[in-house]
């Protein structure tokens, strides 16, 4: 496992953010029948807004977060398939918890597509609990939250 820093993405990272996101989410297109929402995000706008944090040189993983009034929303987490099994996702999830705490927010919220069953095994291991399952347009989503102590 590498111990690389997690840092705010810069404009120069936008192509890497797009590439890692596409590589991480592309395998789900056929399974869920639509392009996963993170693949259609405006990566440049998210980076410019300070919502994207990356790790690796070159970038191997990233999170897209948004501070809201009562929680930190984890919009996307992506790890390049070449970096699977190296602890990148675990470090990113721990970073998100620490970031929320630093902002004084009591919980982290996220959702995942119901057809991305791998995530349904991962998130509970990191303290996330299912809040609800809801269909939003073409997306069948399971919403999670993690209360921070």
Residue pairs with C-beta under 8 A, 6 or more apart in sequence:
1 86
1 87
1 91
2 56
2 86
2 87
2 88
4 55
4 56
4 57
4 60
5 55
6 53
6 54
6 55
6 63
6 91
6 92
6 95
7 53
7 54
7 55
8 50
8 52
8 53
8 54
9 17
9 47
9 52
9 53
9 54
9 59
9 62
10 47
11 44
11 47
11 48
13 47
13 52
13 54
13 59
14 43
14 44
14 47
16 54
16 58
16 59
17 43
17 46
17 47
17 52
17 54
17 59
17 62
18 43
19 59
19 80
20 59
20 60
20 61
20 62
20 78
20 79
20 80
21 38
21 39
21 41
21 43
21 62
21 76
21 78
22 39
23 78
23 80
23 81
23 82
24 38
24 78
24 79
24 80
24 81
25 36
25 38
25 39
25 78
26 39
27 81
28 36
28 113
28 115
28 116
29 35
29 36
31 115
31 116
32 113
32 115
32 116
32 139
32 140
33 138
34 138
34 139
36 113
37 139
38 64
38 75
38 76
38 78
41 64
41 75
41 76
43 52
46 52
46 64
51 64
51 65
51 66
51 75
52 62
52 63
52 64
53 62
53 63
53 65
53 92
53 95
53 99
54 61
54 62
55 61
55 62
55 88
55 91
55 92
56 80
56 83
56 88
59 80
60 79
60 80
60 82
60 83
60 86
60 88
61 77
61 78
61 79
61 80
61 83
61 88
61 89
61 91
61 92
62 76
62 77
62 78
62 92
63 74
63 76
63 77
63 78
63 92
63 95
63 96
64 74
64 75
64 76
64 77
65 72
65 73
65 74
65 75
65 96
65 99
66 72
66 73
66 75
67 73
67 103
67 105
68 105
70 105
70 106
70 107
71 100
71 105
71 106
71 107
71 108
71 109
71 145
72 96
72 99
72 100
72 103
72 105
72 107
72 108
72 109
73 108
73 109
73 110
74 96
74 108
74 109
74 110
75 110
77 89
77 92
77 93
77 96
77 110
79 88
79 89
79 92
89 122
90 126
93 126
96 108
97 108
97 146
97 148
100 106
100 107
100 108
100 148
101 148
105 148
106 147
106 148
107 145
107 146
107 147
107 148
108 128
108 145
108 146
108 148
109 131
109 143
109 144
109 145
109 146
110 123
110 128
110 143
110 144
110 145
111 141
111 142
111 143
111 144
112 119
112 120
112 123
112 141
112 142
112 144
113 119
113 139
113 140
113 141
113 142
114 120
114 133
114 140
114 141
114 142
115 140
120 142
123 144
126 146
127 146
128 144
128 145
128 146
129 144
129 145
129 146
130 142
130 143
130 144
131 143
131 144
131 145
132 142
132 143
133 140
133 141
133 142
133 143
134 141
134 143
135 141
